[in-house]
Amino acid sequence: QVQLVESGGGLVQPGGSLRLSCTASGTIFSPNTMGWYRQPPGKQRELVATIAYGAITNYADSVKGRFTISRDSAKNTAYLQMNSLKPEDTAVYYCRFQAIVGNTNVYWGQGTQVTVSS
């Protein structure tokens, strides 16, 4: 089992910044991929960014150039630095974890609310 704990959400004005963190604990297999997804109000969950072991990253087009995903593998922690936030970035942000070997189940965090509003 893997547990994910997210932090860093909140209310921010348009143009502002936030940094989300997600720490995985439990039985962690490597290599693995960690990622951030979001679910805007009334919409489906969508990809924001992922980072694989070895720091290979992937971003949704809507966040390229504004968001940066990173990880500290020694701490089993992923980060999402969000800059130039827009009202349309408002959503519940979820952390996702999946190992490539061993236990390959997908695990989700509980979600953290990000609200961009003036």
MIDOSE-1310 file (N, C-alpha, C; in nm, 2 decimals, decimal comma, always signed):
residues 118
qvql	+0,08/-0,12/+0,00/+0,00/+0,00/+0,00/+0,09/+0,12/+0,00; +0,03/+0,23/-0,07/+0,10/+0,36/-0,07/+0,00/+0,46/-0,03; +0,05/+0,55/+0,06/-0,03/+0,66/+0,11/+0,03/+0,79/+0,05; -0,06/+0,88/+0,01/-0,01/+1,01/-0,05/-0,07/+1,12/+0,03
vesg	+0,01/+1,21/+0,07/-0,04/+1,33/+0,15/+0,00/+1,46/+0,07; -0,10/+1,53/+0,04/-0,08/+1,66/-0,04/-0,09/+1,78/+0,05; -0,02/+1,88/+0,01/-0,04/+2,01/+0,08/+0,00/+2,13/-0,01; -0,04/+2,25/+0,03/+0,00/+2,36/-0,05/-0,11/+2,44/-0,12
gglv	-0,23/+2,38/-0,12/-0,34/+2,45/-0,19/-0,39/+2,57/-0,12; -0,48/+2,65/-0,18/-0,53/+2,77/-0,12/-0,59/+2,86/-0,22; -0,61/+2,98/-0,17/-0,67/+3,09/-0,25/-0,56/+3,19/-0,29; -0,56/+3,22/-0,42/-0,46/+3,31/-0,47/-0,52/+3,40/-0,58
qpgg	-0,47/+3,52/-0,60/-0,52/+3,61/-0,70/-0,46/+3,57/-0,83; -0,53/+3,61/-0,94/-0,48/+3,58/-1,08/-0,34/+3,64/-1,09; -0,25/+3,57/-1,15/-0,11/+3,61/-1,17/-0,02/+3,56/-1,05; -0,08/+3,51/-0,95/+0,00/+3,47/-0,83/+0,06/+3,33/-0,85
slrl	+0,12/+3,28/-0,74/+0,19/+3,15/-0,75/+0,15/+3,07/-0,63; +0,16/+2,94/-0,64/+0,14/+2,84/-0,54/+0,23/+2,72/-0,56; +0,27/+2,65/-0,46/+0,35/+2,53/-0,47/+0,28/+2,42/-0,39; +0,25/+2,31/-0,47/+0,19/+2,20/-0,41/+0,30/+2,09/-0,38
scta	+0,28/+2,02/-0,28/+0,37/+1,91/-0,24/+0,29/+1,78/-0,22; +0,35/+1,67/-0,26/+0,29/+1,53/-0,24/+0,40/+1,44/-0,19; +0,38/+1,38/-0,07/+0,47/+1,29/-0,02/+0,41/+1,15/-0,01; +0,48/+1,05/-0,07/+0,44/+0,91/-0,07/+0,50/+0,84/+0,05
sgti	+0,42/+0,75/+0,11/+0,48/+0,67/+0,22/+0,42/+0,53/+0,20; +0,48/+0,43/+0,27/+0,44/+0,29/+0,27/+0,54/+0,21/+0,19; +0,49/+0,12/+0,11/+0,58/+0,03/+0,04/+0,60/+0,09/-0,10; +0,72/+0,16/-0,12/+0,75/+0,23/-0,24/+0,84/+0,15/-0,33
fspn	+0,79/+0,12/-0,45/+0,87/+0,05/-0,55/+0,93/+0,15/-0,65; +1,05/+0,13/-0,69/+1,11/+0,22/-0,79/+1,16/+0,13/-0,90; +1,15/+0,18/-1,03/+1,12/+0,31/-1,07/+0,96/+0,34/-1,06; +0,93/+0,46/-1,05/+0,78/+0,50/-1,04/+0,76/+0,63/-1,11
tmgw	+0,63/+0,66/-1,13/+0,59/+0,79/-1,18/+0,50/+0,86/-1,08; +0,53/+0,99/-1,06/+0,43/+1,07/-0,98/+0,38/+1,18/-1,07; +0,26/+1,22/-1,03/+0,20/+1,32/-1,12/+0,09/+1,40/-1,05; +0,05/+1,50/-1,11/-0,06/+1,59/-1,07/-0,17/+1,59/-1,17
yrqp	-0,29/+1,57/-1,12/-0,41/+1,58/-1,20/-0,50/+1,68/-1,13; -0,60/+1,74/-1,21/-0,69/+1,83/-1,15/-0,83/+1,81/-1,20; -0,93/+1,84/-1,11/-1,07/+1,83/-1,15/-1,14/+1,97/-1,13; -1,16/+2,04/-1,23/-1,23/+2,17/-1,22/-1,38/+2,15/-1,18
pgkq	-1,45/+2,25/-1,13/-1,59/+2,23/-1,09/-1,67/+2,18/-1,21; -1,74/+2,08/-1,20/-1,83/+2,03/-1,30/-1,77/+1,96/-1,42; -1,64/+1,94/-1,41/-1,57/+1,88/-1,52/-1,50/+1,75/-1,48; -1,44/+1,68/-1,58/-1,37/+1,55/-1,54/-1,23/+1,58/-1,50
relv	-1,17/+1,48/-1,43/-1,03/+1,49/-1,39/-0,94/+1,49/-1,52; -0,84/+1,58/-1,51/-0,75/+1,59/-1,63/-0,60/+1,59/-1,58; -0,52/+1,55/-1,68/-0,37/+1,56/-1,65/-0,32/+1,70/-1,64; -0,23/+1,72/-1,54/-0,16/+1,85/-1,53/-0,02/+1,83/-1,57
atia	+0,05/+1,74/-1,50/+0,19/+1,71/-1,52/+0,23/+1,58/-1,46; +0,33/+1,51/-1,52/+0,38/+1,39/-1,46/+0,53/+1,40/-1,46; +0,60/+1,32/-1,37/+0,74/+1,31/-1,37/+0,78/+1,17/-1,33; +0,86/+1,11/-1,42/+0,90/+0,97/-1,41/+1,03/+0,97/-1,34
ygai	+1,07/+0,85/-1,29/+1,20/+0,83/-1,23/+1,30/+0,86/-1,33; +1,40/+0,95/-1,30/+1,49/+1,00/-1,40/+1,45/+1,14/-1,45; +1,35/+1,19/-1,39/+1,31/+1,33/-1,41/+1,25/+1,36/-1,55; +1,20/+1,26/-1,62/+1,13/+1,28/-1,75/+0,99/+1,34/-1,72
tnya	+0,96/+1,45/-1,77/+0,84/+1,52/-1,74/+0,75/+1,53/-1,86; +0,62/+1,55/-1,83/+0,51/+1,56/-1,93/+0,41/+1,66/-1,88; +0,37/+1,76/-1,96/+0,28/+1,86/-1,92/+0,16/+1,87/-2,01; +0,04/+1,91/-1,95/-0,07/+1,95/-2,03/-0,04/+2,08/-2,11
dsvk	-0,09/+2,10/-2,23/-0,06/+2,22/-2,30/-0,10/+2,34/-2,23; -0,21/+2,33/-2,15/-0,27/+2,45/-2,09/-0,18/+2,50/-1,97; -0,08/+2,42/-1,93/+0,01/+2,47/-1,82/+0,15/+2,48/-1,86; +0,19/+2,45/-1,98/+0,33/+2,46/-2,02/+0,38/+2,60/-2,01
grft	+0,50/+2,61/-1,96/+0,55/+2,75/-1,94/+0,51/+2,82/-1,81; +0,41/+2,76/-1,75/+0,36/+2,83/-1,62/+0,39/+2,74/-1,50; +0,37/+2,61/-1,52/+0,38/+2,51/-1,41/+0,51/+2,43/-1,43; +0,57/+2,39/-1,32/+0,69/+2,31/-1,32/+0,68/+2,20/-1,22
isrd	+0,69/+2,07/-1,26/+0,69/+1,96/-1,17/+0,83/+1,91/-1,15; +0,85/+1,87/-1,02/+0,99/+1,83/-0,98/+0,97/+1,72/-0,87; +1,08/+1,65/-0,84/+1,07/+1,55/-0,74/+1,20/+1,54/-0,66; +1,18/+1,49/-0,54/+1,30/+1,46/-0,46/+1,28/+1,31/-0,43
sakn	+1,35/+1,22/-0,50/+1,32/+1,08/-0,49/+1,37/+1,03/-0,35; +1,46/+1,09/-0,29/+1,51/+1,04/-0,16/+1,40/+1,06/-0,06; +1,31/+1,16/-0,08/+1,20/+1,19/+0,01/+1,07/+1,14/-0,04; +1,07/+1,07/-0,16/+0,94/+1,03/-0,22/+0,84/+1,14/-0,23
tayl	+0,89/+1,26/-0,27/+0,80/+1,38/-0,27/+0,81/+1,44/-0,41; +0,69/+1,48/-0,46/+0,68/+1,55/-0,58/+0,62/+1,69/-0,55; +0,67/+1,78/-0,63/+0,62/+1,92/-0,62/+0,56/+1,97/-0,75; +0,47/+2,07/-0,73/+0,42/+2,14/-0,85/+0,42/+2,29/-0,82
qmns	+0,52/+2,35/-0,89/+0,53/+2,50/-0,88/+0,44/+2,56/-0,98; +0,34/+2,64/-0,94/+0,24/+2,70/-1,03/+0,26/+2,85/-1,03; +0,29/+2,90/-1,14/+0,31/+3,05/-1,16/+0,21/+3,10/-1,26; +0,19/+3,23/-1,26/+0,10/+3,30/-1,35/-0,04/+3,23/-1,35
lkpe	-0,09/+3,21/-1,23/-0,21/+3,13/-1,22/-0,33/+3,21/-1,28; -0,42/+3,14/-1,34/-0,54/+3,20/-1,40/-0,67/+3,14/-1,33; -0,78/+3,21/-1,34/-0,90/+3,16/-1,29/-0,94/+3,02/-1,33; -0,90/+2,99/-1,46/-0,93/+2,86/-1,51/-0,85/+2,75/-1,45
dtav	-0,75/+2,78/-1,37/-0,67/+2,68/-1,30/-0,74/+2,64/-1,17; -0,85/+2,70/-1,14/-0,92/+2,66/-1,02/-0,97/+2,52/-1,03; -0,94/+2,44/-0,93/-0,97/+2,30/-0,94/-0,93/+2,23/-0,81; -0,97/+2,11/-0,79/-0,91/+2,02/-0,69/-0,79/+1,95/-0,75
yycr	-0,68/+1,96/-0,69/-0,56/+1,90/-0,75/-0,53/+1,77/-0,67; -0,51/+1,66/-0,75/-0,48/+1,53/-0,70/-0,34/+1,48/-0,73; -0,27/+1,42/-0,64/-0,15/+1,36/-0,66/-0,17/+1,21/-0,70; -0,09/+1,16/-0,80/-0,10/+1,03/-0,84/+0,03/+0,96/-0,84
fqai	+0,03/+0,83/-0,80/+0,16/+0,75/-0,79/+0,14/+0,62/-0,85; +0,23/+0,58/-0,93/+0,23/+0,44/-0,99/+0,37/+0,39/-1,01; +0,40/+0,27/-0,95/+0,53/+0,21/-0,97/+0,53/+0,14/-1,10; +0,65/+0,12/-1,16/+0,66/+0,05/-1,29/+0,69/-0,10/-1,26
vgnt	+0,74/-0,13/-1,14/+0,77/-0,27/-1,11/+0,71/-0,30/-0,97; +0,70/-0,43/-0,94/+0,64/-0,46/-0,80/+0,49/-0,43/-0,80; +0,45/-0,36/-0,70/+0,31/-0,32/-0,69/+0,28/-0,21/-0,79; +0,21/-0,24/-0,90/+0,19/-0,13/-1,00/+0,05/-0,07/-0,99
nvyw	-0,02/-0,09/-0,88/-0,15/-0,02/-0,86/-0,13/+0,13/-0,87; -0,24/+0,20/-0,91/-0,24/+0,35/-0,91/-0,30/+0,39/-0,78; -0,23/+0,49/-0,72/-0,27/+0,55/-0,59/-0,30/+0,70/-0,61; -0,40/+0,75/-0,54/-0,44/+0,89/-0,55/-0,43/+0,95/-0,41
gqgt	-0,40/+1,08/-0,40/-0,41/+1,15/-0,28/-0,55/+1,20/-0,26; -0,58/+1,27/-0,15/-0,71/+1,31/-0,11/-0,75/+1,43/-0,19; -0,66/+1,50/-0,25/-0,69/+1,62/-0,32/-0,67/+1,75/-0,24; -0,63/+1,86/-0,30/-0,61/+1,99/-0,24/-0,68/+2,09/-0,33
qvtv	-0,75/+2,18/-0,27/-0,82/+2,28/-0,35/-0,73/+2,40/-0,38; -0,74/+2,44/-0,51/-0,67/+2,56/-0,55/-0,77/+2,65/-0,61; -0,78/+2,77/-0,56/-0,88/+2,86/-0,61/-0,81/+2,99/-0,65; -0,83/+3,03/-0,78/-0,77/+3,15/-0,83/-0,88/+3,25/-0,86
ss	-0,88/+3,36/-0,78/-0,99/+3,45/-0,78/-0,94/+3,58/-0,72; -0,99/+3,69/-0,78/-0,96/+3,82/-0,72/-1,07/+3,86/-0,62
